[in-house]
Amino acid sequence: MKAIPLMILVTLGSCGSNSKKSESTDPAAGVKLSNQDFKKSKPVAYTPTQDRYSVQGGSALGSETLSQLDSKTMGQVATDKDPMSVMMAQCYRGDFESALKIADSIFNSFQKHPSYWNQLGSCHLLKGNERKALLFYNKSLEVKANYAPALNNIGVIYKRNGQDQKAHVAFDKASKSSRFSKTPRYNLAYLYLHNGIAEKAFTLFSSLLSENPSEIEVLIGAANSSALTGRWAQALELFMRVPDQYRSRSDVGLNMSLAAYQMNKRDVARQILSNTKVSDVDRGYFAQLSKVIGE
């Protein structure tokens, strides 16, 4: 199985999935900076409603994680009226200098916001500096104990460093500390799936699907969980709900072809397998499937 697509929460979510969207567009396209973004500002009172992005329709996770947004939707989020969103859009764009200048300019306004420190941490994590990221995530927790985004992101760092048990504790605590936060449950589900605990993974994915049946990455996770438990009919039904443009991904195409084969749909299985783009990591599994399905 390929690397799990963990997500970094910026507000009640933001960035950081390893999974790739079908569109290869600049996530910060249409974001414009003005001198206003860099001016010093007055303190702003913190409210939990500021922990979500304002997104019209689309992915439910998109209100929590910028990695789930396409360039058009990003334009709704990254506006001059929301300097922290602009800051994170610049981080995703790789313009860390501009992002950190904005962070400095809004310090007086947002220093008592846990989301401010969490976003700074996520910007440094995107930059590749885990130690600084961890410092800011801990500062976020100092401002607000059990703050779900910071707990989630610490879990991401643990997972990146192969500390799955600690990652589990962080994701679980984050999901329990905020019942409205979907991303920690998503990450926890993929952690279970990665470690072969398919039933627990499926339970979490199913819960997320009940909240938004069209959530693509959740749908893929639920389908793979079903396949891992041998529920082939259910797995194929879930895979068939995945849009065509995602089926060439190895984490979709390989298990989808196997599910079709197990349901005696050999022609469908061969077609799906032939259209799957296989990475070096999955090449051995692909060879095994080709031998079985091709017979």
Helices and strands as residue ranges (DSSP letters): G 35-38, G 48-51, G 61-63, G 66-68, H 71-77, H 83-93, H 96-105, H 107-110, H 114-127, H 130-143, H 148-160, H 164-177, H 183-194, H 198-211, H 216-228, H 232-240, G 244-246, H 250-262, H 266-274, H 283-293
